[in-house]
């Protein structure tokens, strides 16, 4: 079955606004979001190939060297689905965008394997 990478995105301004909220609000959102995330994982367990990988601060490596960088990537997950539309539909109610301040989930095919005939 085809595999798809789902990349969780979050704007730096949105995470900053979340962190500016009172600690009690952050904790309430975290608790509700983690519960919903666990429920989402159970509902979609058959499609999930890997555990969620959440990421932190970025270093960018270029020909000029290594420097601090910012991007919108918050993490990723790999799923299996019949096609990209089916893979994307798995994430319509995902807590990253319904509870947490995530702005989107980009779903794209894994093309690392040999091409299919």
N, C-alpha and C positions, 0 to 999 in steps of 0.2 A: 504494500500500500504506500502511496506517496507520502513523503514527510514534508512538514511545513514548519518554519521558524516564526514564532510570534514574538515580536519585540515590543516590550512595554515602554512607552514614551511618557515623559513628564517634563514640562517646561521648568527651568530653574526658578522662574518667578512664582510658579504655582507651589513648588515645594517650599520656597521661602515664605509664602503667605500661610501655608499650612503650619510651618514651624513658628510663625508669629502668633498663632492662636494660643489661648490659655492652655496650659499643660493638661488640664482636665478634659478639654475638648479634643485635644490630640489623642489622649488615651482612649476616650470613648469611640472616636473614629477608628483607631487602631484595633480595638477590641471587636467592634462590629465588622470591620473589614477583614480581619483575620478569620473570624467565624465564617463569613460569607465566602472567603477564598477557599477555606477547607470544604465547604459544601459544594462549591463550583468544581473543585478537584474530584470529589466523589462522583458527581453527576457525569463528569467527562473522563473518568479514569481509563476507560477503554481506549481513548484516543491519545492519551498522554504518554509520550516516549521517554521524557526526561523530567527531572524535578525542576521547579522554577530556579533560575539563577538570577539573583538580584545583584546589581553592581553599584559601586561607589564612585569616588572621584576619579577623574581621568588624567592620564598622561598621554600626550600625543607624540609619536616618534616620526620625524620627517628627516629628509636629507640634511636639514639645518640643525638637527639635534632633538632633544627631548624637552618638552615644555608642558606646563599645566594646560588643560583644555576643558571646555564645557560642551556638553551635548545633551540631547533629550533622552538618551537611553537610560532606562531604569532597571532593565533586566530582560530576560528572554526565557522561552519555553519551546520545546519541540513537540509537535503533535503529528498524528497520522490521520488522514482523511481521504475521501474519494477524490476530491479536487479542492482547489483554492477557495471556492465559494463555501463548500462544506466546512473547511478549516476555519474560515473567517466567521462563520455563523456560530462556532463554538464560543466565541468571545463577546457576543453581543451583550450579554448580561454580566460580564466579568467585573468583579469588585474593583479592579484597577481603575476602571472608568465610572463605575456606579457608586462607589463608596470613597475610595481614595482620590487624591487630586491628579490622577493620571489623565493625560489629554488624549491618549490614543493607544491602539495596539496595531502595529504593522504586521501583516501576515504575508509571508513570501515563501515560495517553494525552496526546498533544500535541493540544490543542483550539484552536490559534491560527488554523487555516484555517476556511474556510466549512463549515457543517454538510453532511454527506453525506446525500443523499436515500435 
